Amino acid sequence: MKIKITKPDNILFEGDVKLVQLPGTGGKFEILENHAPIISTLESGDIRIVLPDDTEQTYPIRGGVVKGQQNDFMLLVQ
């Protein structure tokens, strides 16, 4: 699935991932391939992504939103 993590002044990440773990306002949650359509708010914490080669990357955020469907997700973060 494809994700794009964008801050107001730059793009943090754009590409294919196997999994993304997010700090939702109701607690952490994960998005995997073929996830149902979603719009959710995010709170301070870390975004963790797992790339197709099983390497992981982490991005600290102060909040934001996630929106996506059909294996294409956009994260707008601070």
URGI-V224967 format. One line per field, one symbol per residue. ss: DSSP state (a for helix, b for strand, c for the rest). phi: phi as a letter, one per 40 degrees, with the letter a starting at -180 (. if undefined). burial: 1 if it has 16 or more other C-alpha atoms within 10 Angstrom, else 0. Layout:
ss->???
phi->???
burial->???
//
This chain:
ss->cbbbbbbccbbbbbbbccbbbbbbccbbbbbbcccccbbbbbbbbbbbbbcccccbbbbbbbbbbbbbbccbbbbbbc
phi->.bbbbbbdbaccaaicbcabbbcccchcabbbdgccdabacbbdibcbbbcdcgcbbbbcbbiiabaaafgbbbbbbb
burial->111111000000000111111111000000100000000011111111111000000000101111010011111111
//
